[in-house]
Amino acid sequence: MDWRDLIYSNPNIYGGKPIFVDSRITVEMVLDLMAAGWSVEQMAEEYPGIKAEYLSAAAAFAAELIHDEEAIARSRARAA
């Protein structure tokens, strides 16, 4: 599963924050709930529309952002 199949951003929705396809559920919210220890069952009960695959997509999205940030930091360090 590629996170790009489930996550997109639209500048007209939540100021362009990444959200899940066919929803207004933000990746940020899912990551916050995961960090707080919520299970997918708890999330789905409290926020109908959250699906189990959202958790892995959110984690993959965050991991890619971190990898990108590390590459940017390394290139900045070399330029200095």
N, C-alpha and C positions, 0 to 999 in steps of 0.2 A: 504494500500500500504506500502510495506517495502522498505526503501531506497536501500537496498541491491539488489533489482531487477533492479535498474536503475544506480547504481554507482559502479565502480570498479577501481582498480589501476593496472597499468602495469609498471614495472620498465623501460621498453623501450619506454614509451610514457610520455613526460613531466616529466621525472625523477621520475615517480611513483606517481605524484599528482593524486588525485581522479578525475576521469572523468565520463561522462555519457556514458552508453552503446551505441555502434554503432555511436559514435561521438568522436570528439577531443575537446569537450567543457568541461572545467574544472569546478568543483564545486566551486572553489575559484572565478572564474569569475562571475558565476551566483550569488553567495553571495555578491560580490562587487557591482554588478549592482542592486541587491535588496536593499542593504544598501544606494545606491545613489538615490533610489526612482523610478527606472525604472519599468514600468509595463511589464507584459509578452508580451504584444503586441509590445512594443518598443523593447524589447530584440529580439523577433522573426523577426522583421523587419530589425534590424541591424545585427543580427547573425542568419541567417537561420539555422534551425535545433533545436533551443531551443524550448522546449515544455512546456506547462503549468505545467505538473506534475514534471518537473525538479525543480520548485521552492519549492514545498512541500518536495520533496526528499532531496534537499540541506538543507532546514531548519531542517528536521529530522536528517540528518547526522551531522550537526553542533550541534544540541541539544545533541545527543548521545556522541559526543566528549567532550562536556562540562561536562556532567554527569561523564564520565570516568575520566576527569581531576580532578573533585571534589573528587572522590573516591581515586585517587592517592594522592592528597594533604592531605586528612584525614589520610590515612595510613602512610604517611611520618610524619605527626604531632604526631601520636601515637608512632612512632618508636623513635622520638627524645627525 
